[in-house]
Amino acid sequence: MSDLFSARMQMAVSLGFHIVFACIGMVMPFLMVASHRMWLKTKQPVYYDLTKAWSKGVAIFFATGAVSGTVLSFELGLLWPTFMKHAGPIFGMPFSLEGTAFFIEAIAIGFYLYGWKKVDPVIHWLSGWVVGISGIASGIFVVAANSWMNTPSGFDWVNGQAINVDPLKALFNKAWFPQAHHMIIGAFEAVGFGVVGIHAYFLLKNPANVLHRKAIKIAIWFAVFAAFLQPLSGDHNSKMIAKTQPAKLAAAEAHFHTQTHAPLRIGGIPNANTQTVKFNIELPGVLSFLAFGKTSAEVKGLEDFPRSEWPPVAVVHYAFELMVACGMIMMTVGFIYLIGFFKKKDLLSQPWFLKLLIFCAPLGFIAIEAGWTVTEVGRQPWIIYGIMKTKDALTPMPGLIIPFIGITSLYLFLTFLVSWLMFRQFKVLAQTSYEPTEKIP
């Protein structure tokens, strides 16, 4: 195993774990304050217990996300010192702002967790909003740093050096807004369906449990709205990629040959050597329309780029197709729920629908992992797109397989710890029983 491969795998493992912790930490506070609002409004004990249970989950994932995020920040300097030498002064601002948002979030979490019956109820509830908003801000600033790697700006690159640095222009690069809203909406979709799926499992086992029914009714609206917004967000993001990273778009769509009226390929097995795709469905002109707004637009194929600058086509294409497939399934389930809601049908009493929600529980996180694979692998071989290649940023330190094993072990331990803690919470919820305080639904 080469040092370059070990370093890239270490970053992939770190990002893969951290992104799950971070997404849950960003979204769960909003579910928590929604339940808290219902408690303030109705004073029903079920909402109080649900809010307390969700707030414990927020605390657990905040702590875990802090650890995994700290590891990532160290890895940037240890594994990619040449990258940080040039990039640090340029995109240091979003990281410093992320740190500020993190500390605000930490203070607000402490205030919220220990503020029950000690401060004004409305002020206490508003502190939960601070937790959620600062968490979202933290995520946006981190995504802004990553988007700069995809669309670098705010400097002039002269003789291998960055000069005339403008941190604000670097922060608000071309990709920051499309990537940020795509990531945030994806987090709400993933966590929304994840929470719904967990409570659907317990409701399926105990249909009379009001707590799980209430939890689903709160979380499912976050999931459904996000599921319908995400395709629009993805379209905006894809149009940006078509203009700024055409090779990434070509790899995602397995689009080898430059052409007008470019077809959208659904599925298929790409072969980079023969530059062909087998067993796919083609929709003529649709890729041109999605990328540039008209079916006659020319879409660059991978043939327009040096072979040494091609991303791994199969990996990027399969990840993209998986992301889209998961998104479409969740949107379909959301559509089914909306039909039932407007027709006043109690779908939460239907075992088949609860099983469908359970099936959807992991799909959002699978989509996020696949989406980040497209983002990161699709940028290769560049660490700063068009400026610096990944291999040129690697540390000269040998034996990177050792820290890779160590960091992977740490993340596996964190996952085990979080799973154990959350299992305890789920066990308590499963044993909680309420007599219905109102007619169901």
Secondary structure, 3 states (H helix, E strand, C coil): CCHHHHHHHHHHHHHHHHHHHHHHHHHHHHHHHHHHHHHHHHCCHHHHHHHHHHHHHHHHHHHHHHHHHHHHHHHHHHHCHHHHHHHHHHHHHHHHHHHHHHHHHHHHHHHHHCCCCCCCHHHHHHHHHHHHHHHHHHHHHHHHHHHHHHCCCCCEEECCEEECCCHHHHHCCCCHHHHHHHHHHHHHHHHHHHHHHHHHHHHHHCCCCHHHHHHHHHHHHHHHHHHHHHHHHHHHHHHHHHHHCHHHHHHHCCCCCCEECCCEEEEEEEECCCCEEEEEEEECCHHHHHHHCCCCCEECCHHHCCHHHCCCHHHHHHHHHHHHHHHHHHHHHHHHHHHHHHCCCCHHHCHHHHHHHHHHCCHHHHHHHHHHHHHHHCCCCEEECCCEEHHHHCCCCCCCHHHHHHHHHHHHHHHHHHHHHHHHHHHHHHHCCCCCCCCCC
